Amino acid sequence: MKQNSSSRKVNERAREVIANALLFDISDPRLSLVTITGCEVSFDRSVCNVYYTADKRDYDDVAAAFESAKGRIRSIMAHSLSWRVAPELRFMLDESVDTAESIDKALQREAARRGNEDQR
């Protein structure tokens, strides 16, 4: 999705509001260690894709927690933002952190393998 400075500001503002809602307004313990990595708000601001990361073992619990907290978070957004509509929230797991971890592990294995070859 192509972004200009205006859409970047809208996306960042949505991310800030949602992250603050998780910190201060939502008391679900399943969402306590979740990080909001980004938001993509549609041009007409009717939909907001929210990307998050969490511990791998908690993916299902976090998804269920977001589903149950979706209405409350949307209400908080409506009160915090001066937008004409409160966007529909779609929570999506940001898998880039998992991908980065697997790449890092592969690089470490390769470095260890090369280190073992150099010692021969």
C-alpha positions as a LaTeX table, in Angstrom:
\begin{tabular}{lrrr}
\hline
Residue & $x$ (\AA) & $y$ (\AA) & $z$ (\AA) \\
\hline
Met1 & 0.00 & 0.00 & 0.00 \\
Lys2 & 1.49 & 3.31 & $-1.08$ \\
Gln3 & 1.75 & 5.82 & 1.73 \\
Asn4 & 2.17 & 9.53 & 1.80 \\
Ser5 & 2.98 & 11.61 & 4.88 \\
Ser6 & $-0.71$ & 12.09 & 5.68 \\
Ser7 & $-1.51$ & 8.38 & 5.64 \\
Arg8 & 1.63 & 7.62 & 7.67 \\
Lys9 & 0.45 & 10.06 & 10.33 \\
Val10 & $-3.03$ & 8.51 & 10.37 \\
Asn11 & $-1.54$ & 5.02 & 10.67 \\
Glu12 & 0.82 & 6.07 & 13.45 \\
Arg13 & $-1.94$ & 7.85 & 15.36 \\
Ala14 & $-4.14$ & 4.75 & 15.18 \\
Arg15 & $-1.23$ & 2.62 & 16.41 \\
Glu16 & $-0.63$ & 4.97 & 19.35 \\
Val17 & $-4.29$ & 4.96 & 20.39 \\
Ile18 & $-4.54$ & 1.17 & 20.23 \\
Ala19 & $-1.24$ & 0.64 & 22.07 \\
Asn20 & $-2.32$ & 3.06 & 24.82 \\
Ala21 & $-5.69$ & 1.33 & 25.06 \\
Leu22 & $-3.94$ & $-1.98$ & 25.63 \\
Leu23 & $-1.72$ & $-0.44$ & 28.30 \\
Phe24 & $-4.29$ & 1.55 & 30.23 \\
Asp25 & $-7.85$ & 0.54 & 29.34 \\
Ile26 & $-7.95$ & $-3.16$ & 28.51 \\
Ser27 & $-7.47$ & $-5.43$ & 31.51 \\
Asp28 & $-7.31$ & $-8.77$ & 29.70 \\
Pro29 & $-4.10$ & $-10.48$ & 30.91 \\
Arg30 & $-3.78$ & $-12.30$ & 27.57 \\
Leu31 & $-2.98$ & $-8.94$ & 25.97 \\
Ser32 & $-0.39$ & $-7.83$ & 28.52 \\
Leu33 & 2.68 & $-8.88$ & 26.50 \\
Val34 & 1.41 & $-7.92$ & 23.06 \\
Thr35 & 3.19 & $-5.32$ & 20.94 \\
Ile36 & 1.36 & $-3.35$ & 18.27 \\
Thr37 & 3.85 & $-3.17$ & 15.41 \\
Gly38 & 1.79 & $-1.15$ & 12.98 \\
Cys39 & $-1.56$ & $-0.14$ & 11.58 \\
Glu40 & $-2.87$ & 0.38 & 8.08 \\
Val41 & $-5.94$ & 2.58 & 7.95 \\
Ser42 & $-7.95$ & 2.57 & 4.74 \\
Phe43 & $-8.24$ & 5.78 & 2.74 \\
Asp44 & $-11.81$ & 6.39 & 3.94 \\
Arg45 & $-10.83$ & 5.35 & 7.49 \\
Ser46 & $-13.51$ & 2.67 & 7.65 \\
Val47 & $-11.07$ & $-0.22$ & 8.19 \\
Cys48 & $-7.92$ & $-0.49$ & 10.26 \\
Asn49 & $-5.61$ & $-3.48$ & 9.92 \\
Val50 & $-3.72$ & $-3.80$ & 13.21 \\
Tyr51 & $-0.48$ & $-5.81$ & 13.20 \\
Tyr52 & 0.80 & $-7.27$ & 16.45 \\
Thr53 & 3.43 & $-9.59$ & 17.85 \\
Ala54 & 3.21 & $-11.93$ & 20.81 \\
Asp55 & 4.91 & $-14.99$ & 22.21 \\
Lys56 & 4.54 & $-17.97$ & 19.87 \\
Arg57 & 2.88 & $-20.06$ & 22.57 \\
Asp58 & 0.17 & $-17.45$ & 23.05 \\
Tyr59 & $-0.97$ & $-16.86$ & 19.45 \\
Asp60 & $-4.37$ & $-18.50$ & 19.85 \\
Asp61 & $-5.09$ & $-16.87$ & 23.22 \\
Val62 & $-4.07$ & $-13.43$ & 21.95 \\
Ala63 & $-6.25$ & $-13.78$ & 18.84 \\
Ala64 & $-9.22$ & $-14.73$ & 21.03 \\
Ala65 & $-8.50$ & $-11.83$ & 23.39 \\
Phe66 & $-8.41$ & $-9.35$ & 20.52 \\
Glu67 & $-11.67$ & $-10.74$ & 19.20 \\
Ser68 & $-13.35$ & $-10.19$ & 22.57 \\
Ala69 & $-11.79$ & $-6.74$ & 23.10 \\
Lys70 & $-12.37$ & $-5.50$ & 19.55 \\
Gly71 & $-15.53$ & $-3.53$ & 20.38 \\
Arg72 & $-13.99$ & $-1.84$ & 23.44 \\
Ile73 & $-10.87$ & $-0.85$ & 21.50 \\
Arg74 & $-13.00$ & 0.50 & 18.67 \\
Ser75 & $-15.01$ & 2.55 & 21.18 \\
Ile76 & $-11.81$ & 3.95 & 22.68 \\
Met77 & $-10.62$ & 4.89 & 19.20 \\
Ala78 & $-13.90$ & 6.66 & 18.49 \\
His79 & $-13.51$ & 8.77 & 21.62 \\
Ser80 & $-9.80$ & 9.47 & 21.10 \\
Leu81 & $-9.82$ & 10.33 & 17.41 \\
Ser82 & $-11.81$ & 13.00 & 15.64 \\
Trp83 & $-12.58$ & 10.81 & 12.66 \\
Arg84 & $-16.00$ & 10.69 & 11.07 \\
Val85 & $-16.25$ & 6.93 & 11.62 \\
Ala86 & $-14.71$ & 4.48 & 14.03 \\
Pro87 & $-12.87$ & 1.99 & 11.82 \\
Glu88 & $-13.59$ & $-1.71$ & 11.78 \\
Leu89 & $-10.60$ & $-3.37$ & 13.43 \\
Arg90 & $-8.87$ & $-6.37$ & 11.91 \\
Phe91 & $-6.13$ & $-7.83$ & 14.07 \\
Met92 & $-3.36$ & $-9.66$ & 12.18 \\
Leu93 & $-0.32$ & $-11.43$ & 13.49 \\
Asp94 & 2.90 & $-9.75$ & 12.33 \\
Glu95 & 5.06 & $-12.70$ & 11.37 \\
Ser96 & 8.11 & $-10.60$ & 10.49 \\
Val97 & 9.52 & $-11.06$ & 14.01 \\
Asp98 & 9.24 & $-14.85$ & 13.71 \\
Thr99 & 10.85 & $-14.71$ & 10.29 \\
Ala100 & 13.70 & $-12.56$ & 11.61 \\
Glu101 & 14.26 & $-15.00$ & 14.49 \\
Ser102 & 14.43 & $-17.99$ & 12.15 \\
Ile103 & 16.89 & $-16.16$ & 9.87 \\
Asp104 & 19.02 & $-15.23$ & 12.89 \\
Lys105 & 19.08 & $-18.85$ & 14.09 \\
Ala106 & 20.06 & $-20.05$ & 10.61 \\
Leu107 & 22.88 & $-17.49$ & 10.48 \\
Gln108 & 24.10 & $-18.55$ & 13.92 \\
Arg109 & 24.09 & $-22.22$ & 12.88 \\
Glu110 & 26.04 & $-21.36$ & 9.73 \\
Ala111 & 28.55 & $-19.27$ & 11.71 \\
Ala112 & 29.02 & $-22.14$ & 14.18 \\
Arg113 & 29.45 & $-24.61$ & 11.32 \\
Arg114 & 32.09 & $-22.43$ & 9.70 \\
Gly115 & 33.79 & $-21.98$ & 13.06 \\
Asn116 & 34.02 & $-25.76$ & 13.41 \\
Glu117 & 35.49 & $-26.07$ & 9.90 \\
Asp118 & 38.12 & $-23.43$ & 10.66 \\
Gln119 & 39.26 & $-25.36$ & 13.74 \\
Arg120 & 40.04 & $-28.49$ & 11.69 \\
\hline
\end{tabular}
